[in-house]
């Protein structure tokens, strides 16, 4: 029951109790509204450099799953380690029970050297973040103070992307995946559609590879830091191979097309964001995790919006008017979230089949 503090950049402090690693850290404080799925959220590379607040009050009650592998990836996680800098919850459950539980959330966080704080009013904290927007903060353990740290100043994608090319599967359709911090479930969704996935680093020279379709993954931080990826995409736009981008991939495709991106006040991090397919009456429930967005008004004339957020009218994807290039800001592959839009993977592969046969 060690005392610990969460301090926001505006000076507001929350005192609680420590779980996980006994250390002090700093980062950007954001919140997630999911009721389940904390193993998936904590291992999502898009949270790199962030202190994650769970709005659902009870966390830890089903522990964390084992480390079984499938297709050379951890089966029940989105990456091979915890990506968040710190975890903030209202009530941490020391007792856990689940058919697939291997250990407690506390033990897992200790192994990954990630601190947590519980016993604070996360409703009040979330209200502050809703009013002020995402804020810098720090978790202080045993009065060991640290400086505030803004992760968006760094090239976080370089920290989470692989360093060497990896190949998964042996399917008919060859998909080149630019890894900006890809979630494992994206690769799983591609593999179950008869593909060979060639995963390359974010700054990889993609002209070295032959492929049937190009995929740009999710990832953390400011898209403007990924200048090499943007330049590679500009080259890819001269070709005919289908392109599909998700989350950060949506923003990078926009920058490569000449459009602009901007930082959202709050960001979208939840499992129930409604999105509308433009020029239709079809709305879908989506999972999201991003702090930046594409400026719809900056899209050039050969591009057009594909989806729009029904809460705040922000861009949720766009497409080329004549070429098989499209993107989504939300996560159609969402593990532990709604799968209403998983059909977009089918759309992508159909584009590949149409071009390659």
Secondary structure, DSSP 8 states (H G I E B T S, - for coil): --EEEEEETTS-EEEEEEEES---EEEEEEEE--SS-HHHHHT-GGGTTEEEEE-SSEESTT-EE---EETTEETTSSSSS---SEEE-SEE-S----TTEEE-HHHHHHHTT-EEEESS-HHHHHHHHHHH-SEEEEEEETT-------GGGS-HHHHHS-SS-EEE---SEEEEEEESS--HHHHHHHHTTTEEEEEEETT--GGG---SEEEE----S-GGG-HHHHHHHHHHTTS-SEEEEETHHHHHHHHHHT--EEEEEEEEEEEEEEEEETTSS-EEEEEEEEEEEE-GGG--TTEEE-EEETTT--B-EEEESSSSEEEESSBTT-TTS--TTTHHHHHHHHHHHHHH-
